[in-house]
Amino acid sequence: MTDIKIAGIMRAGAYSPNHIGNDAAIFNATADQLRKRGCIVSIYSEEQFIAGEVKEDIIINMCREMKSIHLLQKREDEGALVINSGYGIENCTRERMTRILVGSGIPYPESLIVNTNEGVTAALKKGNFTRCWIKRGDFHAMHKEDVSYVRHPEEAQEVLQEYFLRGIKRAVINRHLEGDLIKFYGVQDTSFFFWFYPFDAGHSKYGHEAINGKSQGIGFDKDNLRDICRRAGEALDVKIYGGDCIVSPDGTIRIIDFNDWPSFAPCRQEAAPYIAKCILNTIKDRK
């Protein structure tokens, strides 16, 4: 496989909140696995990619900058192989993700998609929304304030106003789900799948895990969890993924977040060979 030349584009630090080292570690581990299999992997920054320095026709990436995403899409349209797809990455922005998952029948919280300058108090009361989550709809979360927990409709209205003043025009409001919070990681078309309770393990990005708190060990169908996540990845066009779900007291599983190429922090060494396998299989299928 010495003829396979791959460009690897790292995630800009601004898009790795509290996880810069972890994101770099899984990406470098994957590149090492590809090199062990004979590939030539050159690593670039998002800035170098935007500047036009990437010439390879096979691109693996953790991009989150919107200019990078649109450039990835352009390269795909021109025939390059891109993993994760630039279209898949954009699908993981909140509003698009919500529409796609709900439209694909993936279990997901009851949600409203709103403009941040509109009144929502009446709609939330009519829908019997009390505790809920407000998430910026236009992009991935970059700051703790991009995902906000609120306890009643009036507080939701105040948070939306803050989003509007920050220049965020659209938001997704998810109904809060009671139950065990689970974090998962997966790689499409491989046997790799890993899940754990993040609060119990002290794993956190913004501290929101404390809302649901310590897991209760609610029983659920592990195969169903894996299948739901696989179907979500397919619907969003993301091969290397992770996210969060809630297991309700009756065992119902719903995805509450889905991310393109996360850090795989608790399972990095186990995941890297499978990510490399997914990439090589995709290259073979393309050929």
Helices and strands as residue ranges (DSSP letters): E 5-9, G 13-15, H 20-36, E 40-44, H 46-50, E 58-61, H 66-77, E 81-83, H 86-91, H 94-103, E 111-115, H 121-126, E 132-136, G 144-146, E 147-150, H 153-165, E 170-175, E 180-187, E 193-196, H 198-201, G 208-210, H 222-236, E 240-247, E 253-260, G 265-267, H 268-286
